[in-house]
Amino acid sequence: MGNKEIKKRVEKVLENIRPYLQADGGDIDLVEITDDLVVKVELTGACNACPYSIQTFKAGVEAGLKNSVPEIKKVVAINFENL
């Protein structure tokens, strides 16, 4: 399966997650999918400064992506790379 197909599947998952984030004033952007299948996203809006955003990322975004697109090796929120 090519990266284009994986990208479509990742974007579909993010579209399903997005309304929940937007309900609280946040959003999520797909930054990139690396050649070694690491998905990089950025939480934006209220999610960027929310104290619960790491939990939201782990339980919602990361878990949702890994369950729906098992080829993914890792999911990284670029907001939290230095934490």
Biotite code that builds the C-alpha atoms (Angstrom):
import biotite.structure as struc

atoms = struc.array([
    struc.Atom([0.000, 0.000, 0.000], chain_id="A", res_id=1, res_name="MET", atom_name="CA", element="C"),
    struc.Atom([1.391, 3.380, -0.968], chain_id="A", res_id=2, res_name="GLY", atom_name="CA", element="C"),
    struc.Atom([1.744, 6.492, 1.134], chain_id="A", res_id=3, res_name="ASN", atom_name="CA", element="C"),
    struc.Atom([-1.058, 8.177, -0.841], chain_id="A", res_id=4, res_name="LYS", atom_name="CA", element="C"),
    struc.Atom([-3.548, 5.560, 0.335], chain_id="A", res_id=5, res_name="GLU", atom_name="CA", element="C"),
    struc.Atom([-2.268, 5.785, 3.899], chain_id="A", res_id=6, res_name="ILE", atom_name="CA", element="C"),
    struc.Atom([-2.535, 9.576, 3.765], chain_id="A", res_id=7, res_name="LYS", atom_name="CA", element="C"),
    struc.Atom([-6.170, 9.310, 2.643], chain_id="A", res_id=8, res_name="LYS", atom_name="CA", element="C"),
    struc.Atom([-6.929, 6.969, 5.540], chain_id="A", res_id=9, res_name="ARG", atom_name="CA", element="C"),
    struc.Atom([-5.131, 9.229, 8.036], chain_id="A", res_id=10, res_name="VAL", atom_name="CA", element="C"),
    struc.Atom([-7.029, 12.278, 6.777], chain_id="A", res_id=11, res_name="GLU", atom_name="CA", element="C"),
    struc.Atom([-10.319, 10.406, 7.118], chain_id="A", res_id=12, res_name="LYS", atom_name="CA", element="C"),
    struc.Atom([-9.554, 9.575, 10.764], chain_id="A", res_id=13, res_name="VAL", atom_name="CA", element="C"),
    struc.Atom([-8.595, 13.195, 11.451], chain_id="A", res_id=14, res_name="LEU", atom_name="CA", element="C"),
    struc.Atom([-11.855, 14.377, 9.854], chain_id="A", res_id=15, res_name="GLU", atom_name="CA", element="C"),
    struc.Atom([-13.747, 12.131, 12.273], chain_id="A", res_id=16, res_name="ASN", atom_name="CA", element="C"),
    struc.Atom([-11.804, 13.476, 15.280], chain_id="A", res_id=17, res_name="ILE", atom_name="CA", element="C"),
    struc.Atom([-11.881, 17.134, 14.204], chain_id="A", res_id=18, res_name="ARG", atom_name="CA", element="C"),
    struc.Atom([-15.494, 17.951, 15.285], chain_id="A", res_id=19, res_name="PRO", atom_name="CA", element="C"),
    struc.Atom([-14.712, 16.954, 18.872], chain_id="A", res_id=20, res_name="TYR", atom_name="CA", element="C"),
    struc.Atom([-11.689, 19.222, 18.952], chain_id="A", res_id=21, res_name="LEU", atom_name="CA", element="C"),
    struc.Atom([-13.538, 22.067, 17.239], chain_id="A", res_id=22, res_name="GLN", atom_name="CA", element="C"),
    struc.Atom([-16.353, 21.837, 19.810], chain_id="A", res_id=23, res_name="ALA", atom_name="CA", element="C"),
    struc.Atom([-13.804, 22.994, 22.390], chain_id="A", res_id=24, res_name="ASP", atom_name="CA", element="C"),
    struc.Atom([-12.226, 25.659, 20.166], chain_id="A", res_id=25, res_name="GLY", atom_name="CA", element="C"),
    struc.Atom([-9.358, 23.544, 18.864], chain_id="A", res_id=26, res_name="GLY", atom_name="CA", element="C"),
    struc.Atom([-8.391, 21.762, 15.677], chain_id="A", res_id=27, res_name="ASP", atom_name="CA", element="C"),
    struc.Atom([-5.769, 19.448, 14.242], chain_id="A", res_id=28, res_name="ILE", atom_name="CA", element="C"),
    struc.Atom([-3.576, 19.678, 11.147], chain_id="A", res_id=29, res_name="ASP", atom_name="CA", element="C"),
    struc.Atom([-1.713, 16.889, 9.394], chain_id="A", res_id=30, res_name="LEU", atom_name="CA", element="C"),
    struc.Atom([1.871, 18.131, 9.068], chain_id="A", res_id=31, res_name="VAL", atom_name="CA", element="C"),
    struc.Atom([3.428, 15.142, 7.310], chain_id="A", res_id=32, res_name="GLU", atom_name="CA", element="C"),
    struc.Atom([3.694, 11.404, 7.001], chain_id="A", res_id=33, res_name="ILE", atom_name="CA", element="C"),
    struc.Atom([7.331, 10.404, 6.813], chain_id="A", res_id=34, res_name="THR", atom_name="CA", element="C"),
    struc.Atom([8.697, 7.648, 4.594], chain_id="A", res_id=35, res_name="ASP", atom_name="CA", element="C"),
    struc.Atom([9.036, 5.426, 7.668], chain_id="A", res_id=36, res_name="ASP", atom_name="CA", element="C"),
    struc.Atom([5.312, 5.961, 8.442], chain_id="A", res_id=37, res_name="LEU", atom_name="CA", element="C"),
    struc.Atom([5.538, 8.421, 11.305], chain_id="A", res_id=38, res_name="VAL", atom_name="CA", element="C"),
    struc.Atom([2.505, 10.683, 11.296], chain_id="A", res_id=39, res_name="VAL", atom_name="CA", element="C"),
    struc.Atom([3.156, 14.244, 12.453], chain_id="A", res_id=40, res_name="LYS", atom_name="CA", element="C"),
    struc.Atom([0.216, 16.391, 13.490], chain_id="A", res_id=41, res_name="VAL", atom_name="CA", element="C"),
    struc.Atom([-0.236, 19.772, 15.131], chain_id="A", res_id=42, res_name="GLU", atom_name="CA", element="C"),
    struc.Atom([-2.952, 20.581, 17.616], chain_id="A", res_id=43, res_name="LEU", atom_name="CA", element="C"),
    struc.Atom([-4.096, 24.151, 17.037], chain_id="A", res_id=44, res_name="THR", atom_name="CA", element="C"),
    struc.Atom([-6.429, 26.722, 18.531], chain_id="A", res_id=45, res_name="GLY", atom_name="CA", element="C"),
    struc.Atom([-7.512, 26.065, 22.110], chain_id="A", res_id=46, res_name="ALA", atom_name="CA", element="C"),
    struc.Atom([-5.922, 22.596, 21.943], chain_id="A", res_id=47, res_name="CYS", atom_name="CA", element="C"),
    struc.Atom([-2.474, 24.137, 21.711], chain_id="A", res_id=48, res_name="ASN", atom_name="CA", element="C"),
    struc.Atom([-2.718, 25.688, 25.195], chain_id="A", res_id=49, res_name="ALA", atom_name="CA", element="C"),
    struc.Atom([-5.151, 23.316, 26.908], chain_id="A", res_id=50, res_name="CYS", atom_name="CA", element="C"),
    struc.Atom([-3.729, 21.428, 29.906], chain_id="A", res_id=51, res_name="PRO", atom_name="CA", element="C"),
    struc.Atom([-5.586, 18.301, 28.737], chain_id="A", res_id=52, res_name="TYR", atom_name="CA", element="C"),
    struc.Atom([-4.270, 18.377, 25.179], chain_id="A", res_id=53, res_name="SER", atom_name="CA", element="C"),
    struc.Atom([-1.597, 15.727, 25.781], chain_id="A", res_id=54, res_name="ILE", atom_name="CA", element="C"),
    struc.Atom([-4.279, 13.370, 27.091], chain_id="A", res_id=55, res_name="GLN", atom_name="CA", element="C"),
    struc.Atom([-6.535, 14.246, 24.162], chain_id="A", res_id=56, res_name="THR", atom_name="CA", element="C"),
    struc.Atom([-3.679, 13.529, 21.799], chain_id="A", res_id=57, res_name="PHE", atom_name="CA", element="C"),
    struc.Atom([-2.764, 10.165, 23.375], chain_id="A", res_id=58, res_name="LYS", atom_name="CA", element="C"),
    struc.Atom([-6.275, 8.825, 23.982], chain_id="A", res_id=59, res_name="ALA", atom_name="CA", element="C"),
    struc.Atom([-8.034, 10.316, 20.976], chain_id="A", res_id=60, res_name="GLY", atom_name="CA", element="C"),
    struc.Atom([-5.720, 11.153, 18.132], chain_id="A", res_id=61, res_name="VAL", atom_name="CA", element="C"),
    struc.Atom([-2.890, 8.634, 18.556], chain_id="A", res_id=62, res_name="GLU", atom_name="CA", element="C"),
    struc.Atom([-5.146, 5.733, 19.531], chain_id="A", res_id=63, res_name="ALA", atom_name="CA", element="C"),
    struc.Atom([-7.628, 6.504, 16.755], chain_id="A", res_id=64, res_name="GLY", atom_name="CA", element="C"),
    struc.Atom([-4.952, 6.679, 14.088], chain_id="A", res_id=65, res_name="LEU", atom_name="CA", element="C"),
    struc.Atom([-3.132, 3.519, 15.201], chain_id="A", res_id=66, res_name="LYS", atom_name="CA", element="C"),
    struc.Atom([-6.391, 1.544, 15.404], chain_id="A", res_id=67, res_name="ASN", atom_name="CA", element="C"),
    struc.Atom([-7.630, 2.679, 12.002], chain_id="A", res_id=68, res_name="SER", atom_name="CA", element="C"),
    struc.Atom([-4.297, 2.716, 10.171], chain_id="A", res_id=69, res_name="VAL", atom_name="CA", element="C"),
    struc.Atom([-2.198, -0.049, 11.767], chain_id="A", res_id=70, res_name="PRO", atom_name="CA", element="C"),
    struc.Atom([0.664, 0.472, 9.299], chain_id="A", res_id=71, res_name="GLU", atom_name="CA", element="C"),
    struc.Atom([1.565, 3.651, 11.170], chain_id="A", res_id=72, res_name="ILE", atom_name="CA", element="C"),
    struc.Atom([4.691, 3.220, 13.276], chain_id="A", res_id=73, res_name="LYS", atom_name="CA", element="C"),
    struc.Atom([4.317, 6.317, 15.435], chain_id="A", res_id=74, res_name="LYS", atom_name="CA", element="C"),
    struc.Atom([2.145, 9.407, 15.866], chain_id="A", res_id=75, res_name="VAL", atom_name="CA", element="C"),
    struc.Atom([3.829, 12.636, 16.953], chain_id="A", res_id=76, res_name="VAL", atom_name="CA", element="C"),
    struc.Atom([2.236, 15.940, 17.919], chain_id="A", res_id=77, res_name="ALA", atom_name="CA", element="C"),
    struc.Atom([4.840, 18.527, 16.966], chain_id="A", res_id=78, res_name="ILE", atom_name="CA", element="C"),
    struc.Atom([3.495, 20.745, 19.780], chain_id="A", res_id=79, res_name="ASN", atom_name="CA", element="C"),
    struc.Atom([4.763, 18.210, 22.331], chain_id="A", res_id=80, res_name="PHE", atom_name="CA", element="C"),
    struc.Atom([8.020, 16.990, 20.769], chain_id="A", res_id=81, res_name="GLU", atom_name="CA", element="C"),
    struc.Atom([10.083, 18.740, 23.437], chain_id="A", res_id=82, res_name="ASN", atom_name="CA", element="C"),
    struc.Atom([8.011, 17.574, 26.418], chain_id="A", res_id=83, res_name="LEU", atom_name="CA", element="C"),
])
